[in-house]
Every structure is written in C-alpha cells, then in structure tokens.
Amino acid sequence: MEKDGASQEKLFDMRCALLLAALLGGNIALALGPWLVRLTDTGPVSAAFWRLFLALPFLAVFAHMAGQKLSGMPRKTLVLVAIGSFAFAGDLASWHIGIGMTRLGNATLFGNAGSIILLFWGFIIARALPRGAEWLAIVCALAGAGILLGRSLEISAETFAGDLFCIAAGLLYAVYLLTLQGERARFGSWSLLVWVSIFACPVLLVIALILGEPVWPTNWTPVIVLFITSQLIGQGLLVYSLGHFPPLVIGLALLTQPAIAAVIGYSVFGEVLSPLDIGGMVLLGSALVVARANSARGSQPSNVSSKA
C-alpha cells in the first residue's frame, strides 16, 4: 500500500511538473511572435494572415482530436463568431503594425492588456466600484501605461504611435473574448478557433491588400516558424494546461512573455530599457497579474489573455 501511495504521489508530481512546463512553454512560444513578425519579409498584416491561414488544417485536426464538432453551429453562434472574428482580425492587424513601430516589450505588454480592459468592463457591467486589490490593479495599470507611453513619446512619435496601435489591439482582443466567451464553453476552444480563422483570414488579406503590403513571402522560414510557435505550440500548450491552474498562476506565467520580448528587443534590435522603462513594465505587469487573478470572481472569461 505504501508503495502504491508513493507511486501515485510521484505520478502526481510528474504531471504537475509537466503541466507547469506546458504553461511556461506556451507563453515562451507566444513571446517569440513579435520578433518573428519583424523578421518576415511580407507586410505585418500579411504575416497575421499567414499565421492563421497556415494553421487552419492543424487546428481542425486538434478540434477533431478533442472531440469538438466543426459543424452544426446555429446561426446565432455563427453571427457571434463573425463579429468576434472581425474584432480578432483587427486585433492582429493592429498589433502586428504596432510591433514594427515600438519596442517589443511595450508591444507585448500592451497587446496582452485584455485582462485589464476586461477588469474595467466588469465594473461597468456590475455597476460596482473596485475593491481591494482591484484598486491596486487600476493604479498600477494607469501608472505603468503612463510611464511607458511617456517614454515612447520621448523616443519618437513613431514609437508612441506604435504603443497606441498595440493598445488598440488589446481593446479589440477584449471585444473578441467578450463576444465568444459563452460560445467557447459550449463548442470548445479549438472548434471556435477554426471558425474564427476562417472568418478572419479573408479580412486580414483584404486589409493587407488595401495597405499595399507585399503578401507572398520570399523567405518562408519566419512565416512558418511564426504560425508553428504562435498558433500550434503556443496555443496548444496553453489549452492543454490552463484548466489545471488558478488564475493567479496563469497571470504570473503570462509575465514571461513581455520579459522574453524585452530581452529579444535588447539583444537583437538594441532596444535599451532605462530603469524608468523597467519600472513601468513592472507596474503594468503587476496590473495584468491582479486582473488575471480577479477572473476567479467570474467577471472575465476563463481564457488566457494572450495572442491567439
């Protein structure tokens, strides 16, 4: 009996370690996205199109393996998927444009600000004032965003505009999450992501063509690595691990994304961070963690607020 108990405990510990590795690995894979967007020789919106389009057949396979149906959705659900897909396409387009204009750390933080935006939205819907740590999240978010935006404005108008594009992406991502939160629980994450990609791909392609971007890559390597790391590995590991951790742990793991992006920005692109920049990132990152932990109250969707 003691041996059986020790074996079960060992298996439990191994499973916990595997889940934690999947959670961190998913965030690390997603953190490579902004770097790869810059490496592509297409336009930024075109890169967003390819990362969804190339992943589509694999996402369909994942949905089938998870037992999630791709057909039989009612018209109301398809309408909501279409609305959410437009928001998601706008999110990716805005974020990818912003990535090329501001620092990678800023782009990753602002682009993942959906949790903070949903926190504010929860107060509006509930018609309630913040409580306790929620006030802390608001103060940290405003202070951190103010510092980072001010520093970007000091560097150049372009980096400031890039920050605004990434903030717009965070807003649109929050709209995407809110639109589909009920349907996701009903039909499954993979199934919905397949339909979202089907709707979003042509929207992204049209935007890229209107902007006059080069669409067809001459070097496919960054595009292929982008869709593999962001859509397959990153999302796959997160979907596998998310249901096993409390929101606070998920929020803390989320902070690996801006940290890695800032390191890449410094080592590859020479984006130096001052102590004030780091302070702003810490404040905004703290707000993300508190906002994510607050999702346990049910005011936010249960999805990770990371780029899908």
Secondary structure in CASP SS format (residue, H / E / C, confidence):
PFRMAT SS
TARGET T0000
AUTHOR 0000-0000-0000
METHOD secondary structure of the structure
MODEL  1
M C 1.00
E H 1.00
K H 1.00
D H 1.00
G H 1.00
A H 1.00
S H 1.00
Q H 1.00
E H 1.00
K H 1.00
L H 1.00
F H 1.00
D H 1.00
M H 1.00
R H 1.00
C H 1.00
A H 1.00
L H 1.00
L H 1.00
L H 1.00
A H 1.00
A H 1.00
L H 1.00
L H 1.00
G H 1.00
G H 1.00
N H 1.00
I H 1.00
A H 1.00
L H 1.00
A H 1.00
L C 1.00
G H 1.00
P H 1.00
W H 1.00
L H 1.00
V H 1.00
R H 1.00
L H 1.00
T C 1.00
D C 1.00
T C 1.00
G C 1.00
P H 1.00
V H 1.00
S H 1.00
A H 1.00
A H 1.00
F H 1.00
W H 1.00
R H 1.00
L H 1.00
F H 1.00
L C 1.00
A C 1.00
L H 1.00
P H 1.00
F H 1.00
L H 1.00
A H 1.00
V H 1.00
F H 1.00
A H 1.00
H H 1.00
M H 1.00
A C 1.00
G C 1.00
Q C 1.00
K C 1.00
L C 1.00
S C 1.00
G C 1.00
M C 1.00
P C 1.00
R H 1.00
K H 1.00
T H 1.00
L H 1.00
V H 1.00
L H 1.00
V H 1.00
A H 1.00
I H 1.00
G H 1.00
S H 1.00
F H 1.00
A H 1.00
F H 1.00
A H 1.00
G H 1.00
D H 1.00
L H 1.00
A H 1.00
S H 1.00
W H 1.00
H H 1.00
I H 1.00
G H 1.00
I H 1.00
G C 1.00
M C 1.00
T C 1.00
R C 1.00
L H 1.00
G H 1.00
N H 1.00
A H 1.00
T H 1.00
L H 1.00
F H 1.00
G H 1.00
N C 1.00
A C 1.00
G H 1.00
S H 1.00
I H 1.00
I H 1.00
L H 1.00
L H 1.00
F H 1.00
W H 1.00
G H 1.00
F H 1.00
I H 1.00
I H 1.00
A H 1.00
R C 1.00
A C 1.00
L C 1.00
P C 1.00
R C 1.00
G C 1.00
A H 1.00
E H 1.00
W H 1.00
L H 1.00
A H 1.00
I H 1.00
V H 1.00
C H 1.00
A H 1.00
L H 1.00
A H 1.00
G H 1.00
A H 1.00
G H 1.00
I H 1.00
L H 1.00
L H 1.00
G H 1.00
R H 1.00
S H 1.00
L H 1.00
E H 1.00
I H 1.00
S C 1.00
A H 1.00
E H 1.00
T H 1.00
F H 1.00
A H 1.00
G H 1.00
D H 1.00
L H 1.00
F H 1.00
C H 1.00
I H 1.00
A H 1.00
A H 1.00
G H 1.00
L H 1.00
L H 1.00
Y H 1.00
A H 1.00
V H 1.00
Y H 1.00
L H 1.00
L H 1.00
T H 1.00
L H 1.00
Q H 1.00
G H 1.00
E H 1.00
R H 1.00
A H 1.00
R H 1.00
F H 1.00
G C 1.00
S H 1.00
W H 1.00
S H 1.00
L H 1.00
L H 1.00
V H 1.00
W H 1.00
V H 1.00
S H 1.00
I H 1.00
F H 1.00
A H 1.00
C H 1.00
P H 1.00
V H 1.00
L H 1.00
L H 1.00
V H 1.00
I H 1.00
A H 1.00
L H 1.00
I H 1.00
L C 1.00
G C 1.00
E C 1.00
P C 1.00
V C 1.00
W C 1.00
P C 1.00
T C 1.00
N C 1.00
W C 1.00
T H 1.00
P H 1.00
V H 1.00
I H 1.00
V H 1.00
L H 1.00
F H 1.00
I H 1.00
T H 1.00
S H 1.00
Q H 1.00
L H 1.00
I H 1.00
G H 1.00
Q H 1.00
G H 1.00
L H 1.00
L H 1.00
V H 1.00
Y H 1.00
S H 1.00
L H 1.00
G H 1.00
H H 1.00
F C 1.00
P C 1.00
P H 1.00
L H 1.00
V H 1.00
I H 1.00
G H 1.00
L H 1.00
A H 1.00
L H 1.00
L C 1.00
T H 1.00
Q H 1.00
P H 1.00
A H 1.00
I H 1.00
A H 1.00
A H 1.00
V H 1.00
I H 1.00
G H 1.00
Y H 1.00
S H 1.00
V H 1.00
F H 1.00
G C 1.00
E C 1.00
V C 1.00
L C 1.00
S C 1.00
P H 1.00
L H 1.00
D H 1.00
I H 1.00
G H 1.00
G H 1.00
M H 1.00
V H 1.00
L H 1.00
L H 1.00
G H 1.00
S H 1.00
A H 1.00
L H 1.00
V H 1.00
V H 1.00
A H 1.00
R H 1.00
A H 1.00
N H 1.00
S H 1.00
A H 1.00
R H 1.00
G C 1.00
S C 1.00
Q C 1.00
P C 1.00
S C 1.00
N C 1.00
V C 1.00
S C 1.00
S C 1.00
K C 1.00
A C 1.00
END
